């Protein structure tokens, strides 16, 4: 919990954070520090991509107004 909260402070995650996760959802990098757990803790939005391809991710970035990847 401390690690996620501190990472949120460093990264400036808030309820306005819109995070695109293009990695496997259970991967440590995508899940924590701060990752998806940090965004959830801050009250933000996580969008999961089925794969990391530009043809999938760029439309998701535009559609969901992603501001963190």
Phi and psi in radians as a Rosetta constraint file:
Dihedral C 1 N 2 CA 2 C 2 CIRCULARHARMONIC -1.065 0.35
Dihedral N 2 CA 2 C 2 N 3 CIRCULARHARMONIC -0.779 0.35
Dihedral C 2 N 3 CA 3 C 3 CIRCULARHARMONIC -1.037 0.35
Dihedral N 3 CA 3 C 3 N 4 CIRCULARHARMONIC -0.762 0.35
Dihedral C 3 N 4 CA 4 C 4 CIRCULARHARMONIC -1.166 0.35
Dihedral N 4 CA 4 C 4 N 5 CIRCULARHARMONIC -0.807 0.35
Dihedral C 4 N 5 CA 5 C 5 CIRCULARHARMONIC -1.088 0.35
Dihedral N 5 CA 5 C 5 N 6 CIRCULARHARMONIC -0.737 0.35
Dihedral C 5 N 6 CA 6 C 6 CIRCULARHARMONIC -1.167 0.35
Dihedral N 6 CA 6 C 6 N 7 CIRCULARHARMONIC -0.730 0.35
Dihedral C 6 N 7 CA 7 C 7 CIRCULARHARMONIC -1.071 0.35
Dihedral N 7 CA 7 C 7 N 8 CIRCULARHARMONIC -0.688 0.35
Dihedral C 7 N 8 CA 8 C 8 CIRCULARHARMONIC -1.051 0.35
Dihedral N 8 CA 8 C 8 N 9 CIRCULARHARMONIC -0.752 0.35
Dihedral C 8 N 9 CA 9 C 9 CIRCULARHARMONIC -1.074 0.35
Dihedral N 9 CA 9 C 9 N 10 CIRCULARHARMONIC -0.798 0.35
Dihedral C 9 N 10 CA 10 C 10 CIRCULARHARMONIC -1.118 0.35
Dihedral N 10 CA 10 C 10 N 11 CIRCULARHARMONIC -0.741 0.35
Dihedral C 10 N 11 CA 11 C 11 CIRCULARHARMONIC -1.484 0.35
Dihedral N 11 CA 11 C 11 N 12 CIRCULARHARMONIC -0.212 0.35
Dihedral C 11 N 12 CA 12 C 12 CIRCULARHARMONIC 1.284 0.35
Dihedral N 12 CA 12 C 12 N 13 CIRCULARHARMONIC 0.511 0.35
Dihedral C 12 N 13 CA 13 C 13 CIRCULARHARMONIC -1.229 0.35
Dihedral N 13 CA 13 C 13 N 14 CIRCULARHARMONIC 2.379 0.35
Dihedral C 13 N 14 CA 14 C 14 CIRCULARHARMONIC -2.449 0.35
Dihedral N 14 CA 14 C 14 N 15 CIRCULARHARMONIC -3.015 0.35
Dihedral C 14 N 15 CA 15 C 15 CIRCULARHARMONIC -1.151 0.35
Dihedral N 15 CA 15 C 15 N 16 CIRCULARHARMONIC -0.234 0.35
Dihedral C 15 N 16 CA 16 C 16 CIRCULARHARMONIC -1.593 0.35
Dihedral N 16 CA 16 C 16 N 17 CIRCULARHARMONIC -0.033 0.35
Dihedral C 16 N 17 CA 17 C 17 CIRCULARHARMONIC -1.260 0.35
Dihedral N 17 CA 17 C 17 N 18 CIRCULARHARMONIC 2.293 0.35
Dihedral C 17 N 18 CA 18 C 18 CIRCULARHARMONIC -2.199 0.35
Dihedral N 18 CA 18 C 18 N 19 CIRCULARHARMONIC 1.834 0.35
Dihedral C 18 N 19 CA 19 C 19 CIRCULARHARMONIC -1.844 0.35
Dihedral N 19 CA 19 C 19 N 20 CIRCULARHARMONIC 2.211 0.35
Dihedral C 19 N 20 CA 20 C 20 CIRCULARHARMONIC -1.693 0.35
Dihedral N 20 CA 20 C 20 N 21 CIRCULARHARMONIC 2.084 0.35
Dihedral C 20 N 21 CA 21 C 21 CIRCULARHARMONIC -1.819 0.35
Dihedral N 21 CA 21 C 21 N 22 CIRCULARHARMONIC 1.906 0.35
Dihedral C 21 N 22 CA 22 C 22 CIRCULARHARMONIC -1.822 0.35
Dihedral N 22 CA 22 C 22 N 23 CIRCULARHARMONIC 0.019 0.35
Dihedral C 22 N 23 CA 23 C 23 CIRCULARHARMONIC -1.581 0.35
Dihedral N 23 CA 23 C 23 N 24 CIRCULARHARMONIC 2.909 0.35
Dihedral C 23 N 24 CA 24 C 24 CIRCULARHARMONIC -0.975 0.35
Dihedral N 24 CA 24 C 24 N 25 CIRCULARHARMONIC 2.316 0.35
Dihedral C 24 N 25 CA 25 C 25 CIRCULARHARMONIC -1.015 0.35
Dihedral N 25 CA 25 C 25 N 26 CIRCULARHARMONIC -0.518 0.35
Dihedral C 25 N 26 CA 26 C 26 CIRCULARHARMONIC -1.539 0.35
Dihedral N 26 CA 26 C 26 N 27 CIRCULARHARMONIC -0.049 0.35
Dihedral C 26 N 27 CA 27 C 27 CIRCULARHARMONIC -1.125 0.35
Dihedral N 27 CA 27 C 27 N 28 CIRCULARHARMONIC 2.402 0.35
Dihedral C 27 N 28 CA 28 C 28 CIRCULARHARMONIC -0.963 0.35
Dihedral N 28 CA 28 C 28 N 29 CIRCULARHARMONIC -0.755 0.35
Dihedral C 28 N 29 CA 29 C 29 CIRCULARHARMONIC -1.088 0.35
Dihedral N 29 CA 29 C 29 N 30 CIRCULARHARMONIC -0.753 0.35
Dihedral C 29 N 30 CA 30 C 30 CIRCULARHARMONIC -1.334 0.35
Dihedral N 30 CA 30 C 30 N 31 CIRCULARHARMONIC -0.418 0.35
Dihedral C 30 N 31 CA 31 C 31 CIRCULARHARMONIC -1.538 0.35
Dihedral N 31 CA 31 C 31 N 32 CIRCULARHARMONIC -0.699 0.35
Dihedral C 31 N 32 CA 32 C 32 CIRCULARHARMONIC -2.449 0.35
Dihedral N 32 CA 32 C 32 N 33 CIRCULARHARMONIC 2.974 0.35
Dihedral C 32 N 33 CA 33 C 33 CIRCULARHARMONIC 1.079 0.35
Dihedral N 33 CA 33 C 33 N 34 CIRCULARHARMONIC 1.011 0.35
Dihedral C 33 N 34 CA 34 C 34 CIRCULARHARMONIC -1.594 0.35
Dihedral N 34 CA 34 C 34 N 35 CIRCULARHARMONIC -0.595 0.35
Dihedral C 34 N 35 CA 35 C 35 CIRCULARHARMONIC 0.906 0.35
Dihedral N 35 CA 35 C 35 N 36 CIRCULARHARMONIC -2.760 0.35
Dihedral C 35 N 36 CA 36 C 36 CIRCULARHARMONIC -1.032 0.35
Dihedral N 36 CA 36 C 36 N 37 CIRCULARHARMONIC -0.718 0.35
Dihedral C 36 N 37 CA 37 C 37 CIRCULARHARMONIC -1.094 0.35
Dihedral N 37 CA 37 C 37 N 38 CIRCULARHARMONIC -0.679 0.35
Dihedral C 37 N 38 CA 38 C 38 CIRCULARHARMONIC -1.125 0.35
Dihedral N 38 CA 38 C 38 N 39 CIRCULARHARMONIC -0.739 0.35
Dihedral C 38 N 39 CA 39 C 39 CIRCULARHARMONIC -1.125 0.35
Dihedral N 39 CA 39 C 39 N 40 CIRCULARHARMONIC -0.782 0.35
Dihedral C 39 N 40 CA 40 C 40 CIRCULARHARMONIC -1.053 0.35
Dihedral N 40 CA 40 C 40 N 41 CIRCULARHARMONIC -0.758 0.35
Dihedral C 40 N 41 CA 41 C 41 CIRCULARHARMONIC -1.076 0.35
Dihedral N 41 CA 41 C 41 N 42 CIRCULARHARMONIC -0.647 0.35
Dihedral C 41 N 42 CA 42 C 42 CIRCULARHARMONIC -1.392 0.35
Dihedral N 42 CA 42 C 42 N 43 CIRCULARHARMONIC -0.176 0.35
Dihedral C 42 N 43 CA 43 C 43 CIRCULARHARMONIC 1.530 0.35
Dihedral N 43 CA 43 C 43 N 44 CIRCULARHARMONIC 0.263 0.35
Dihedral C 43 N 44 CA 44 C 44 CIRCULARHARMONIC -1.468 0.35
Dihedral N 44 CA 44 C 44 N 45 CIRCULARHARMONIC -2.901 0.35
Dihedral C 44 N 45 CA 45 C 45 CIRCULARHARMONIC -2.094 0.35
Dihedral N 45 CA 45 C 45 N 46 CIRCULARHARMONIC 2.337 0.35
Dihedral C 45 N 46 CA 46 C 46 CIRCULARHARMONIC -1.953 0.35
Dihedral N 46 CA 46 C 46 N 47 CIRCULARHARMONIC 2.250 0.35
Dihedral C 46 N 47 CA 47 C 47 CIRCULARHARMONIC -1.974 0.35
Dihedral N 47 CA 47 C 47 N 48 CIRCULARHARMONIC 2.204 0.35
Dihedral C 47 N 48 CA 48 C 48 CIRCULARHARMONIC -1.719 0.35
Dihedral N 48 CA 48 C 48 N 49 CIRCULARHARMONIC 2.274 0.35
Dihedral C 48 N 49 CA 49 C 49 CIRCULARHARMONIC -1.714 0.35
Dihedral N 49 CA 49 C 49 N 50 CIRCULARHARMONIC 2.491 0.35
Dihedral C 49 N 50 CA 50 C 50 CIRCULARHARMONIC -1.217 0.35
Dihedral N 50 CA 50 C 50 N 51 CIRCULARHARMONIC -0.497 0.35
Dihedral C 50 N 51 CA 51 C 51 CIRCULARHARMONIC -2.692 0.35
Dihedral N 51 CA 51 C 51 N 52 CIRCULARHARMONIC 2.844 0.35
Dihedral C 51 N 52 CA 52 C 52 CIRCULARHARMONIC -1.510 0.35
Dihedral N 52 CA 52 C 52 N 53 CIRCULARHARMONIC 0.238 0.35
Dihedral C 52 N 53 CA 53 C 53 CIRCULARHARMONIC -1.172 0.35
Dihedral N 53 CA 53 C 53 N 54 CIRCULARHARMONIC 2.578 0.35
Dihedral C 53 N 54 CA 54 C 54 CIRCULARHARMONIC -1.082 0.35
Dihedral N 54 CA 54 C 54 N 55 CIRCULARHARMONIC -0.611 0.35
Dihedral C 54 N 55 CA 55 C 55 CIRCULARHARMONIC -1.144 0.35
Dihedral N 55 CA 55 C 55 N 56 CIRCULARHARMONIC -0.467 0.35
Dihedral C 55 N 56 CA 56 C 56 CIRCULARHARMONIC -1.579 0.35
Dihedral N 56 CA 56 C 56 N 57 CIRCULARHARMONIC -0.807 0.35
Dihedral C 56 N 57 CA 57 C 57 CIRCULARHARMONIC -1.257 0.35
Dihedral N 57 CA 57 C 57 N 58 CIRCULARHARMONIC -0.690 0.35
Dihedral C 57 N 58 CA 58 C 58 CIRCULARHARMONIC -1.067 0.35
Dihedral N 58 CA 58 C 58 N 59 CIRCULARHARMONIC -0.772 0.35
Dihedral C 58 N 59 CA 59 C 59 CIRCULARHARMONIC -1.103 0.35
Dihedral N 59 CA 59 C 59 N 60 CIRCULARHARMONIC -0.615 0.35
Dihedral C 59 N 60 CA 60 C 60 CIRCULARHARMONIC -1.134 0.35
Dihedral N 60 CA 60 C 60 N 61 CIRCULARHARMONIC -0.703 0.35
Dihedral C 60 N 61 CA 61 C 61 CIRCULARHARMONIC -1.044 0.35
Dihedral N 61 CA 61 C 61 N 62 CIRCULARHARMONIC -0.788 0.35
Dihedral C 61 N 62 CA 62 C 62 CIRCULARHARMONIC -1.206 0.35
Dihedral N 62 CA 62 C 62 N 63 CIRCULARHARMONIC -0.834 0.35
Dihedral C 62 N 63 CA 63 C 63 CIRCULARHARMONIC -1.074 0.35
Dihedral N 63 CA 63 C 63 N 64 CIRCULARHARMONIC -0.728 0.35
Dihedral C 63 N 64 CA 64 C 64 CIRCULARHARMONIC -1.782 0.35
Dihedral N 64 CA 64 C 64 N 65 CIRCULARHARMONIC 0.092 0.35
Dihedral C 64 N 65 CA 65 C 65 CIRCULARHARMONIC 0.913 0.35
Dihedral N 65 CA 65 C 65 N 66 CIRCULARHARMONIC 0.894 0.35
Dihedral C 65 N 66 CA 66 C 66 CIRCULARHARMONIC -1.102 0.35
Dihedral N 66 CA 66 C 66 N 67 CIRCULARHARMONIC 2.374 0.35
Dihedral C 66 N 67 CA 67 C 67 CIRCULARHARMONIC -2.163 0.35
Dihedral N 67 CA 67 C 67 N 68 CIRCULARHARMONIC 0.037 0.35
Dihedral C 67 N 68 CA 68 C 68 CIRCULARHARMONIC -2.528 0.35
Dihedral N 68 CA 68 C 68 N 69 CIRCULARHARMONIC 2.352 0.35
